[in-house]
Amino acid sequence: MQKITSFTIDHIKLQPGVYVSRKDPVGDSMITTFDIRMTSPNEEPVMNTAEMHAIEHLGATFLRNHSTFGPKIIYFGPMGCRTGFYLLLAGDYESKDIVSLLTEMFIFIRDYNDVVPGASAKDCGNYLDMNLPMANYLAKRFLDQVLLDIKPDRLVYPE
């Protein structure tokens, strides 16, 4: 079998950032998949499921309610390796196009201090596995270390 594109990225060189993972034509439209890499793969600890779950709920809620990008959100969810998230948008985008959106989202997550949306038995299949304080911490860390002063090399996959 042929390797899928995401397995061809050199994860030894990959650092936290915002990367275009792929672009897929669907009919007359394009779907852009972003790799929102929050930790350095194979170099630092991965995120635990509880904080990733809280980030997923908060991020998806923020994104789907965004006045500009809300109608373009296809999916926001965790990577299986627990080093980041995927964001799928309807449209043809580059990484730089969504830095302000992600900055808004991670500020929202950093500052959020209420019941996590969808964190109930009726709304979620694993609602008890949430860690809001760690989600707040990781959002702040990603903002401070990556988004607020993002460098060009954190917007394009390493060679």
N, C-alpha and C positions, 0 to 999 in steps of 0.2 A: 504494500500500500504506500501511496505517496504521503509524505509528511504534510500536515496542515500548516498553513502560514504561521500561526502563532508559535509553533514548535521550531520555526526556523530563525527566530529572534535569539541572539546571543544573550542568554539570561545571566551570564557571568559579567558582561559589560553593562547590563541594563540597570539604570538607576531610577529612583522615584521621579515621575514626571507625567506628562499628558501626551499620549502618542496616538496617531491614527493607526489602528490595527489593520483595518481593511475597508474597502469600499465595494459595495455590491449593487449592481443595477437590478432594479425590480420594476418591470414595466418601463414607464417613462421616467421613473424616479431613481434616486440613488439613496442607499442606506450607508451611513458612515458609522463604523464601529470604532470607539475610542477605548484605549487601554489607559485607565487612570491608575497608575502604579504608585502605591503609597509606601511600600517598603522595598528595600533592595533585595532582590531574589537571591537566595542561597548565601546571604551575607549577614542578614540580621533576622531576628525572630519574626515569624509570620504573625498576623493578627489573629486573635482568638475569635471563635464563632460568635460569641455574645456581642462583642463590640461591632463586628462586621454586620450582624443582624440589625442592630440599632441604626448603624449608618445606612444600611439598605432601606429600612423603613422611612427614616427621615429624608434621605436623599431622594427616593422615589416620590414621596409626598411633595417635597419642595419642587422637584423638576416638573411633575405633572401639573402643578398649580402655577408654574411660571408664566407670566403674561406673554412673553415672546416665544419661548421655546416649548412651553407646555404641549401645544398641539403637535410638535415634531418629535416628542419623546416616544421611542419605540420600546426601550427596555433600559433599566438600570439595575445591576445586580453584581454579586461577588464573583471573583475568580475562584476556581476550585483550589488553587494553590494558596489562597488567603493572603496574597501580596497586594491586592487591589480590586478594582471594580471595572466592569464593562459598561459603557454607555452607548446605546445605539440611537442615532438620530436620523430622521427622514431629511435628506438633503445631502449636498456635496460640500463637506467642510474640511478645514485644516485644523490642527491642534490650536493654533493661535486664536481661532474663531470662537472657542468656547472657554478660554481662560477666565474671562470675566464672569461667565455663568457658573463655572466651578468655584470661583472665589466666593461668589454670593452664596452658593450652596454650602460650602464648607464653613463660612461665617455663620450661617443659619445653624448648622450642626454644632459648631463650637459653642454657640451661645444658647442652645436649646436646653431648657430646664423645666420640662413638663412631662406629662405622660406621653410616651412614644406612640405616635399614630399607629393604629392597628395592633397594639400590644394587648390583645385580649384573646381568650379562648375562642370566641365567636369569629374573630377576624384573622387569626393566624394559627398555623399548625404547630408552632413551637414558640409561643408567645413568652414563655418564662425564660428563654435563652436570649436575654437582652442585657447589655451593660452600657447604660447611657453615660456615666462618668468617663469610661474609657473611650467611648465614641467621641465625647467632647474633647478629650485629650488628643486623640489621633487626628481629629479635624484641625485642631490648633497646630499640631506638629506639622501636618501637611501644608497648611497655610504658611507657617513661618519658614519652613525649610524649602518649600518648592513654589507655591503659587504666587505669593506676594511679591516676589522678585524673580520670576521664572526666567531661566537662561535658555538661549536658543537650543543648546544640546539636550534640554529636557523636553523638547517638543518634537524631536525626530529620533526614531530608533537608532541606536548605535550601529555602526558598520561592523 
